[in-house]
Amino acid sequence: MGTRKTVEINGNEIVVQETQILMFQNEIEKLSSNGDISYLEAIYEYCESNNVEIDTVKNLISKNLMSKITQEAEDRKLIKGEPGARLPI
């Protein structure tokens, strides 16, 4: 049996398998890998096609995926990065 993780979804604690989290992450990576859509758009598309509330998946996002989402948002000037966090080009 795989490792289990407790996540909070809509105020309820739910136990999920690490493999379920990895499957979600892999699906998001696959959807955004061709560059046609962003990570955020991939998450939205995943939720729409699987009839899942967006608030439900926020606890399934790993630090690595969150880092990629944040970097993408900074690159698109959707959010400001931390001053001095990136070297000027």
C-alpha positions as CSV (number, residue, x, y, z in Angstrom):
1,M,0.0,0.0,0.0
2,G,1.3,3.5,-0.9
3,T,2.0,6.3,1.5
4,R,-1.0,8.3,2.6
5,K,-1.3,12.0,3.1
6,T,-4.1,13.9,4.8
7,V,-5.3,17.0,3.0
8,E,-7.9,19.5,3.9
9,I,-10.7,19.9,1.3
10,N,-13.6,22.2,2.0
11,G,-12.9,22.1,5.7
12,N,-12.8,18.3,5.9
13,E,-9.7,16.2,6.3
14,I,-9.4,13.6,3.6
15,V,-6.8,10.8,3.4
16,V,-5.4,10.4,-0.1
17,Q,-2.7,8.1,-1.5
18,E,0.5,9.7,-2.6
19,T,0.0,8.0,-5.9
20,Q,-3.2,10.0,-6.4
21,I,-1.3,13.3,-5.8
22,L,1.4,12.2,-8.2
23,M,-1.2,11.3,-10.8
24,F,-2.7,14.8,-10.5
25,Q,0.7,16.4,-10.7
26,N,1.7,14.3,-13.8
27,E,-1.6,15.2,-15.5
28,I,-1.0,18.9,-15.0
29,E,2.6,18.6,-16.3
30,K,1.4,16.7,-19.3
31,L,-1.3,19.2,-20.1
32,S,1.1,22.2,-19.9
33,S,4.1,20.5,-21.4
34,N,3.4,21.4,-25.0
35,G,3.4,25.1,-24.0
36,D,0.0,25.8,-25.4
37,I,-1.5,26.4,-22.0
38,S,-0.1,27.6,-18.6
39,Y,0.0,25.5,-15.5
40,L,-2.9,27.5,-14.1
41,E,-4.9,26.9,-17.3
42,A,-4.0,23.2,-17.1
43,I,-5.3,23.0,-13.5
44,Y,-8.5,24.7,-14.6
45,E,-8.9,22.4,-17.5
46,Y,-8.3,19.3,-15.3
47,C,-10.9,20.5,-12.9
48,E,-13.4,21.2,-15.7
49,S,-12.9,17.9,-17.4
50,N,-13.0,15.9,-14.2
51,N,-15.9,17.8,-12.6
52,V,-13.7,18.8,-9.6
53,E,-13.9,22.1,-7.7
54,I,-10.8,24.2,-8.0
55,D,-10.6,24.6,-4.2
56,T,-10.4,20.9,-3.9
57,V,-7.0,20.6,-5.8
58,K,-5.1,23.4,-4.0
59,N,-3.9,20.9,-1.4
60,L,-2.7,18.5,-4.1
61,I,-0.2,20.9,-5.5
62,S,3.4,20.1,-4.5
63,K,6.1,22.6,-3.6
64,N,7.7,21.9,-7.0
65,L,4.6,22.5,-9.0
66,M,3.8,25.6,-6.9
67,S,7.3,26.9,-7.7
68,K,6.6,26.4,-11.4
69,I,3.3,28.1,-11.2
70,T,4.8,31.1,-9.3
71,Q,7.7,31.4,-11.8
72,E,5.3,31.3,-14.7
73,A,3.1,34.0,-13.1
74,E,6.2,36.2,-12.5
75,D,7.3,35.7,-16.1
76,R,3.9,36.7,-17.3
77,K,3.9,39.7,-14.9
78,L,0.8,38.4,-13.1
79,I,2.6,38.7,-9.8
80,K,5.6,40.5,-8.5
81,G,8.6,38.4,-7.6
82,E,10.6,39.0,-4.5
83,P,13.2,41.8,-5.0
84,G,16.6,40.3,-5.6
85,A,15.3,36.8,-6.1
86,R,16.4,36.8,-9.7
87,L,19.5,38.1,-11.4
88,P,18.9,40.8,-14.0
89,I,19.4,39.6,-17.5
